[in-house]
Amino acid sequence: MKSFRFHLISIVAAMVVLGSASASAGGIKVIANSSVKADTVSADELKSVFLEETSSLRDGSHVEPVLAKGGAAHEAFVKDYLGKSDAALQTYYRSLVFTGKGSMPKTVGGDAEVAAYVAKTKAAIGYVSAETSTEGAKTLQVK
């Protein structure tokens, strides 16, 4: 009985560790160039901006989305905020271009490149993993 209980405790402990690791892997922050007036943004606003349905936030700030080419933050953002997979998002953007209703958003390498681009580009808005340094950019609180 002790062996079974130890085995069960080990399994539960492993699940807790794995669960917290995947939760932190999905931890992202939304950042914007300092020219963007807003300090908060809603999840709906993010979706509208990144799906190119609008180019401004509720407060009137003009924004231009920048995407990472991949990585944990990109996958989490696309899934959690846009409700799509990366492949579905790329198909969506291609259909906008094909129909003349939009263009492909700026895409850069990864978190460090997103942070650097947002910091130096007026109106840029993007996302990075929570632990990424975002010096020169402001972090927007998502409500």
C-alpha positions in Angstrom: 0.0 0.0 0.0 2.9 2.4 0.8 4.4 1.8 -2.6 1.1 2.6 -4.3 0.6 5.8 -2.3 4.2 6.9 -3.1 3.6 6.2 -6.7 0.4 8.2 -6.7 2.0 11.1 -4.9 4.9 11.1 -7.5 2.4 11.2 -10.4 0.5 14.1 -8.8 3.7 16.0 -8.1 4.8 15.5 -11.7 1.5 16.7 -13.0 1.8 19.9 -10.9 5.3 20.6 -12.1 4.3 20.0 -15.8 1.2 22.1 -15.4 3.1 25.1 -14.0 5.7 24.8 -16.7 3.2 24.9 -19.5 1.3 27.8 -17.8 4.5 29.9 -17.7 5.4 28.9 -21.3 2.1 30.5 -22.3 2.8 33.7 -20.3 2.9 36.6 -22.7 2.8 40.4 -22.4 1.4 42.8 -25.0 3.7 45.7 -25.7 3.4 48.9 -27.7 5.6 51.8 -28.8 5.6 54.7 -26.4 3.7 56.8 -29.0 0.6 54.7 -28.3 -1.5 56.6 -25.7 -3.3 53.6 -24.3 -2.1 51.8 -21.2 -4.8 49.0 -21.3 -6.3 47.1 -24.2 -9.2 44.6 -24.3 -8.8 41.1 -25.7 -11.4 42.0 -28.3 -9.4 45.1 -29.4 -6.3 42.9 -29.8 -8.1 40.5 -31.9 -9.5 43.2 -34.1 -6.1 44.9 -34.6 -4.2 41.6 -35.3 -6.9 40.4 -37.7 -6.7 43.8 -39.4 -10.4 44.6 -38.8 -9.3 48.0 -37.3 -6.1 50.0 -37.1 -6.9 51.9 -33.9 -7.6 51.2 -30.2 -10.7 52.3 -28.3 -8.9 55.5 -27.2 -8.1 56.5 -30.8 -4.5 55.4 -30.8 -3.4 54.3 -34.3 -1.6 50.9 -34.0 0.2 48.6 -36.4 0.6 44.9 -35.4 3.9 43.1 -35.5 4.1 39.3 -35.3 6.8 36.9 -34.3 7.7 34.2 -36.9 7.2 31.5 -34.2 7.9 30.5 -30.7 6.0 29.9 -27.5 4.7 33.5 -27.1 3.5 33.5 -30.7 1.7 30.2 -30.4 0.0 31.3 -27.1 -1.0 34.7 -28.5 -2.4 33.3 -31.7 -4.4 30.6 -29.9 -5.5 32.6 -26.8 -6.3 36.0 -28.4 -7.0 35.2 -32.0 -8.5 31.8 -31.7 -6.5 30.4 -34.5 -3.5 28.2 -35.2 -0.5 29.8 -36.9 -1.4 28.0 -40.2 -5.0 29.3 -40.0 -3.7 32.8 -39.3 -1.4 32.7 -42.3 -4.2 31.5 -44.5 -6.4 34.3 -43.1 -3.8 36.9 -44.0 -3.2 35.5 -47.5 -7.0 35.7 -48.1 -6.9 39.4 -47.1 -4.1 40.1 -49.5 -5.7 38.1 -52.3 -9.0 39.9 -52.0 -7.4 43.3 -51.6 -8.8 43.8 -48.1 -5.5 43.9 -46.3 -1.9 43.2 -46.2 0.5 40.9 -44.5 1.5 42.4 -41.1 5.2 43.0 -40.3 6.8 39.7 -39.1 10.1 39.5 -37.3 12.2 36.7 -35.8 11.3 36.3 -32.2 10.7 38.0 -28.9 13.9 40.1 -28.9 13.2 41.3 -32.4 9.5 42.1 -31.6 10.6 44.1 -28.6 13.3 46.0 -30.5 10.9 46.7 -33.4 8.1 47.9 -31.2 10.4 50.1 -29.2 11.7 51.9 -32.3 8.6 52.0 -34.6 5.9 54.5 -34.0 2.4 52.9 -33.4 3.8 49.4 -33.3 2.0 46.8 -31.1 3.2 43.3 -30.5 3.6 40.5 -27.9 6.5 38.7 -26.3 7.0 36.1 -23.6 6.6 37.5 -20.1 10.2 37.3 -19.2 11.5 39.2 -22.3 13.1 42.6 -21.7 11.0 45.3 -23.3 13.2 48.3 -22.7 11.9 51.3 -24.7 8.4 49.8 -25.2 5.5 50.0 -22.8 3.6 47.0 -21.6 -0.2 47.2 -22.1 -2.5 45.6 -19.5 -4.9 43.3 -21.2 -8.4 43.4 -19.7 
